[in-house]
Amino acid sequence: MGNKFLWILMALLSIVGGVIALMNPVFASGIATVMVAWLFILFGVLQVFAGFRVEGAGSKIWTILLGALAVYLGITILGHPLKGMMALTTMIAILCLAGGISKVILSFALEDRRFFWLVLVSGIASLAIGIIIFMNWPVSAVSALGILLGVQLLSDGVSALAMAFSSDGDAAADA
C-alpha cells in the first residue's frame, strides 16, 4: 500500500467528515464538545500523575492542582454539554479576536514585506470570525464549533489530496 493511497484515503475521510459536519453543525458542535471534555480529562489525569514526579513542593502542588482542575473541567463539560459548548465557543471567539489583533499588529511590524498581505489578511479573517461569533451570540454557540470543525476538516482533506498528487507527499510520508 503506497503513500499516495494513504494520502488519498486520509483526504477522503477528512472531506467526508467536513461535509457531514457542515451539513449538521449543531451535531458536530456537540461531538466536538464531548471530545474536548474527554481530552481535558485525559490530559488532566496525565498531568496529575506527572505532578507526583515533579521535584519541588511548589511545582508538585501546582502541577497536581492544574491537572485536577482539567479533570474537573472535563467532567463539568460532560455533565453540562450545552454550557460547555457555549464556554468553548466563547473561548474560540476570544482567541480569534486576540489572534487577529496580534496578526494585524505583526503584519505592520514585519521586516520582510513580502508576507505583509498574507499576515494582514489572516489577522482580518480571525477578527471577522470572532466578531461574527459574538454578533450572533447565543445562537452561534450551538453551531460555530461544528462549522469551524467542518471547515478545518475540508481544509485538511484538500491539503492531504494535494500531498497525494505532489512529489512532496512521498517525502513527507517517508520522514
Secondary structure, DSSP 4 states (H G I P E B T S, - for coil): --HHHHHHHHHHHHHHHHHHHHHSHHHHHHHHHHHHHHHHHHHHHHHHHHHTT-SSHHHHHHHHHHHHHHHHHHHHHHHSHHHHHHHHHHHHHHHHHHHHHHHHHHHHH-SSGGGHHHHHHHHHHHHHHHHHHHHTTTGGGGTHHHHHHHHHHHHHHHHHHHHHTSHHHHHHHH-
